């Protein structure tokens, strides 16, 4: 009968052989194929909420976009995603490249067949310009639409940033909105202490139509240091007699309006009613670009243009003078903490040399806008 020691020795040998066999078997086992890995659970679609509160289902990546309004087309270019724009309307004319995109008709009645043929992942619409029937028709054929509806400059900026996030370029949107806010803040600093101009913004002359106080154009005028004389809402028809009673400082026309108005701006002085306006008699007209009509990032450039015409005195210094003043103020604060070292002169100081700064003058301002001070 084997001894206990012999039995323990045999058990140890058997365990060693079993361990070696398992190690060899494991080493010879083929690695797991990537094809057998767990499938990805990332959804192909996502849900977003547009500016009307509608929840829409869109692809994770938006590669093909159709724009049904000029301001939306401009916003796509401002965000640098114009390569994804596969179609827009007949009125999408800025920037110039937008004119060469495939067209789907006008803003009010775009061609549903033309839109479908472009196979868009998303169609961008805006409440003030596009019809609900268009949105419903797109939904019936399975094409999602995202609606914007900004009413103020702040909402235009936030709408731009929100759209940047949906399109997958949030950092571009953040940088763009930061620049727009900086420029608007600079305008506010320049015109805040100046008297406000009273303005009639003319969208049509016969009948006379203007903009209400709840529109983004009225808000744009406020940033430019002016106020609309119209106290109504929306886009109302205005009484010329009431305008004559108020006597606005300026009449403002957008470039695209003057091309289609039945009466030219220069002809107003010959029309009854209009010629009793001081702004007409003294030719205090301001022609601005169509950017003022479009709730897109470019509107800030139009506001800067208007501010310069309403308040040329606020822009008489060099463009970087405000920055120079800020830098000088910062340096004074630093000098209080760490006074600069005084180095004794090695030679007699030279007499001071007089310096002069030529004030920047806006050409033609005095002649075109005689009331400007």
C-alpha positions in Angstrom: 0.0 0.0 0.0 1.5 3.3 -1.1 2.5 5.7 1.7 0.8 9.1 2.2 4.0 10.8 1.0 3.8 8.9 -2.3 0.2 9.7 -2.8 0.9 13.5 -2.2 3.7 13.3 -4.7 1.5 11.8 -7.3 -1.2 14.3 -6.7 1.2 17.2 -7.2 2.5 15.7 -10.4 -1.1 15.4 -11.8 -1.9 19.0 -10.9 1.2 20.3 -12.6 0.4 18.3 -15.8 -3.2 19.6 -15.7 -2.0 23.2 -15.3 0.4 22.9 -18.2 -2.2 21.4 -20.4 -4.6 24.3 -19.7 -1.9 26.9 -20.4 -1.1 25.2 -23.8 -4.8 25.1 -24.7 -5.2 28.8 -23.8 -2.1 29.8 -25.8 -3.4 27.9 -28.9 -6.9 29.3 -28.8 -7.5 31.8 -31.6 -8.1 35.5 -30.6 -11.7 36.7 -30.7 -12.6 38.1 -34.1 -13.7 41.7 -34.2 -16.8 40.5 -36.1 -17.9 38.8 -32.9 -17.6 41.9 -30.8 -20.8 43.4 -29.4 -22.6 45.6 -31.9 -22.7 49.4 -31.5 -25.8 50.8 -29.8 -25.5 54.3 -31.2 -28.9 55.3 -32.7 -29.0 56.5 -36.3 -31.4 59.2 -35.5 -31.9 61.8 -32.7 -34.6 64.2 -31.6 -34.3 67.9 -31.4 -36.7 70.7 -30.6 -37.1 73.7 -33.0 -38.0 77.3 -32.1 -41.7 76.6 -32.3 -41.4 73.8 -29.7 -41.9 71.0 -32.2 -39.9 67.8 -31.6 -38.4 66.5 -34.9 -36.5 63.4 -35.6 -33.3 63.9 -37.7 -30.3 61.8 -38.7 -27.3 61.9 -36.4 -25.2 63.5 -39.2 -26.7 66.1 -41.4 -25.0 66.0 -44.8 -27.7 67.3 -47.1 -29.6 70.5 -46.2 -32.2 72.6 -48.1 -32.8 76.2 -47.0 -36.1 77.9 -47.7 -35.2 81.5 -46.6 -32.3 83.9 -47.5 -31.5 84.5 -43.8 -31.1 80.7 -43.2 -28.8 80.4 -46.2 -26.7 83.3 -44.9 -26.5 81.6 -41.5 -25.2 78.3 -43.1 -22.5 80.2 -44.9 -21.6 82.1 -41.7 -21.2 78.8 -39.9 -19.0 77.4 -42.7 -21.3 74.5 -43.6 -22.2 75.7 -47.1 -20.9 72.5 -48.6 -23.9 70.7 -47.0 -26.3 73.2 -48.6 -27.8 71.2 -51.6 -30.6 73.7 -52.4 -32.1 77.0 -51.6 -34.7 79.5 -52.9 -34.7 82.0 -55.8 -34.2 84.8 -53.3 -31.1 83.4 -51.6 -28.6 85.7 -53.2 -26.0 86.2 -50.5 -23.1 85.4 -50.5 -22.7 85.2 -54.3 -22.0 81.5 -54.2 -25.6 80.9 -52.9 -26.9 82.1 -56.2 -25.4 79.0 -57.9 -27.0 76.4 -55.6 -29.9 74.3 -57.0 -33.1 76.3 -56.7 -36.4 75.0 -55.3 -38.6 78.0 -56.2 -39.7 80.9 -54.1 -40.1 81.3 -50.4 -43.9 81.3 -50.2 -44.5 78.4 -52.6 -41.4 76.3 -53.0 -41.6 73.2 -55.2 -42.1 70.1 -53.1 -41.0 67.9 -56.1 -37.7 69.9 -56.4 -37.0 69.5 -52.6 -37.7 65.8 -52.7 -35.4 65.3 -55.7 -32.5 66.7 -53.6 -32.9 64.0 -50.9 -32.3 66.4 -48.0 -31.6 65.1 -44.4 -33.2 68.4 -43.2 -35.1 71.4 -44.5 -34.7 74.7 -42.7 -37.7 77.0 -42.6 -38.5 80.3 -40.8 -41.9 81.2 -39.4 -42.2 84.7 -40.8 -41.5 83.7 -44.4 -42.5 80.1 -44.9 -46.0 78.7 -44.8 -47.3 76.0 -42.5 -48.6 74.1 -45.5 -45.0 73.7 -46.7 -44.0 72.2 -43.3 -47.0 69.8 -43.4 -46.2 68.7 -47.0 -42.6 67.9 -46.1 -43.8 65.9 -43.1 -46.2 63.9 -45.3 -43.3 62.7 -47.5 -41.0 62.0 -44.5 -38.7 65.0 -44.7 -38.0 66.7 -41.4 -38.1 70.5 -41.2 -36.6 72.7 -38.5 -38.2 76.1 -37.9 -36.6 79.3 -36.6 -38.4 82.3 -35.3 -36.2 85.1 -33.8 -37.7 88.5 -32.9 -34.7 90.3 -31.4 -31.0 90.6 -31.9 -30.4 88.4 -28.9 -32.7 85.7 -30.3 -30.9 85.9 -33.7 -27.6 85.2 -32.0 -29.0 82.4 -29.8 -30.8 80.9 -32.8 -27.5 80.9 -34.7 -25.7 79.1 -31.9 -28.5 76.6 -31.5 -28.4 75.8 -35.2 -24.6 75.4 -35.0 -25.1 72.7 -32.3 -27.7 70.8 -34.4 -25.3 70.9 -37.4 -22.4 69.6 -35.3 -20.3 72.7 -35.3 -20.9 74.1 -31.8 -17.4 75.6 -31.5 -17.8 77.6 -34.7 -21.2 78.8 -33.5 -19.7 79.8 -30.1 -16.9 81.8 -31.8 -19.3 83.5 -34.2 -21.8 84.6 -31.5 -19.0 85.8 -29.3 -17.8 88.1 -32.1 -21.3 89.4 -32.8 -21.8 90.1 -29.1 -18.5 91.9 -28.9 -19.4 94.2 -31.8 -22.8 95.0 -30.4 -21.3 95.8 -27.0 -18.9 98.2 -28.7 -21.8 100.0 -30.5 -23.6 100.3 -27.2 -20.6 101.9 -25.6 -20.3 104.4 -28.4 -23.9 105.5 -28.7 -25.3 105.1 -25.1 -24.7 108.7 -24.1 -25.8 110.3 -27.4 -29.3 111.6 -28.2 -31.5 109.0 -29.9 -32.6 109.5 -33.4 -36.3 109.2 -34.3 -36.6 107.1 -37.5 -39.3 106.0 -39.9 -38.2 102.7 -41.5 -40.0 102.5 -44.9 -40.8 99.0 -46.3 -43.3 100.4 -48.9 -44.3 103.9 -50.0 -47.8 103.4 -51.5 -49.4 102.6 -49.2 -46.9 103.7 -46.6 -45.8 100.6 -44.5 -43.2 100.3 -41.8 -42.0 98.0 -39.0 -43.6 97.5 -35.5 -41.8 97.8 -32.2 -41.8 94.0 -31.7 -39.7 93.3 -34.8 -36.1 92.4 -35.1 -35.6 95.5 -37.3 -36.9 97.8 -34.6 -34.5 96.1 -32.2 -31.7 96.6 -34.7 -32.5 100.4 -34.8 -32.2 100.5 -31.0 -28.7 99.0 -31.1 -27.8 101.7 -33.7 -28.9 104.5 -31.4 -32.3 105.2 -32.9 -36.0 104.4 -32.2 -38.8 103.7 -34.7 -41.6 106.3 -34.5 -44.1 103.5 -35.1 -45.8 102.2 -31.9 -47.8 99.4 -33.5 -47.0 95.7 -33.7 -45.8 93.6 -36.7 -45.5 95.3 -40.1 -48.3 97.9 -40.1 -49.6 100.4 -42.6 -48.8 103.9 -41.4 -50.6 107.2 -41.7 -48.5 109.8 -43.5 -50.3 112.6 -41.6 -49.2 111.0 -38.3 -45.6 110.8 -39.6 -45.8 114.5 -40.6 -46.9 115.3 -37.1 -44.0 113.4 -35.5 -41.4 114.6 -38.0 -38.8 111.8 -37.9 -35.1 112.7 -38.0 -34.4 110.2 -40.7 -36.1 108.0 -43.3 -34.4 104.6 -43.6 -34.8 102.4 -46.7 -33.3 98.9 -47.3 -31.7 98.3 -50.7 -34.0 95.6 -51.7 -37.1 97.7 -50.9 -36.1 100.6 -53.2 -35.8 98.3 -56.2 -39.4 97.3 -56.1 -41.2 100.4 -54.6 -43.6 102.1 -57.0 -42.1 105.5 -56.2 -38.3 106.2 -56.0 -36.8 107.7 -53.0 -35.7 110.9 -54.8 -39.2 111.4 -56.2 -40.8 111.6 -52.7 -40.1 115.4 -52.5 -42.6 115.9 -55.3 -45.4 114.0 -53.7 -48.2 115.6 -51.6 -47.8 114.7 -48.0 -44.2 113.6 -48.3 -42.8 117.0 -49.1 -43.9 118.4 -45.8 -41.6 116.0 -44.0 -38.4 117.7 -42.8 -36.4 114.5 -43.6 -37.6 114.7 -47.2 -37.0 118.4 -47.7 -33.5 118.1 -46.3 -32.8 114.8 -48.0 -32.1 112.9 -44.7 -32.4 109.5 -46.3 -30.4 106.6 -45.2 -30.0 103.7 -47.7 -28.8 100.5 -46.0 -28.2 97.0 -47.3 -30.8 94.2 -47.3 -28.9 92.7 -44.4 -31.1 94.8 -42.1 -34.1 92.7 -43.4 -32.6 89.3 -42.7 -32.3 87.8 -39.2 -28.9 86.4 -39.8 -25.4 87.2 -38.5 -24.8 89.8 -41.3 -27.4 92.1 -39.7 -24.8 93.3 -37.2 -22.8 94.8 -40.1 -26.0 96.7 -41.2 -26.5 98.0 -37.6 -22.9 99.2 -37.5 -23.5 101.1 -40.8 -26.7 102.7 -39.5 -25.0 103.7 -36.2 -22.2 105.5 -38.2 -24.9 107.5 -40.1 -27.1 108.2 -37.1 -24.1 109.2 -34.9 -21.0 110.0 -37.0 -19.5 111.8 -34.0 -19.3 108.5 -32.1 -16.8 107.2 -34.7 -14.6 110.2 -35.2 -11.6 108.5 -33.5 -9.4 105.8 -34.9 -11.0 102.3 -34.7 -8.6 101.2 -32.1 -8.8 104.2 -29.8 -11.1 102.5 -27.4 -8.7 99.6 -27.1 -5.8 102.0 -26.6 -7.8 103.7 -23.8 -8.5 100.3 -22.2 -4.8 99.4 -22.4 -3.7 102.7 -20.9 -6.2 102.2 -18.0 -4.9 98.7 -17.4 -1.3 99.9 -17.4 -2.0 102.7 -14.9 -3.5 100.1 -12.6 -0.4 97.9 -12.9 1.9 100.9 -12.2 0.1 101.5 -8.9 1.1 98.1 -7.8 4.5 97.9 -9.4 5.9 101.5 -10.1 8.2 101.6 -13.1 11.9 102.0 -12.3 13.3 105.5 -12.8 16.4 105.5 -14.9 18.5 108.7 -14.6 19.0 110.4 -18.0 22.5 110.1 -19.5 22.1 113.3 -21.6 19.9 116.4 -21.5 16.4 115.7 -22.5 15.3 116.8 -26.0 12.5 119.4 -26.3 9.1 117.9 -26.7 7.9 117.4 -30.3 4.3 118.5 -30.8 2.0 115.7 -32.1 -1.3 116.1 -33.9 -4.0 113.6 -34.7 -6.2 114.1 -37.7 -9.8 113.3 -36.9 -11.3 110.7 -39.2 -14.1 112.2 -41.2 -16.9 110.2 -42.8 -17.0 111.5 -46.4 -20.2 113.2 -47.4 -21.9 113.0 -43.9 -22.3 116.8 -43.5 -23.9 117.2 -47.0 -26.0 114.0 -46.8 -27.2 114.3 -43.2 -27.2 118.1 -42.3 -28.8 117.4 -38.9 -25.9 115.3 -37.8 -23.7 117.0 -35.3 
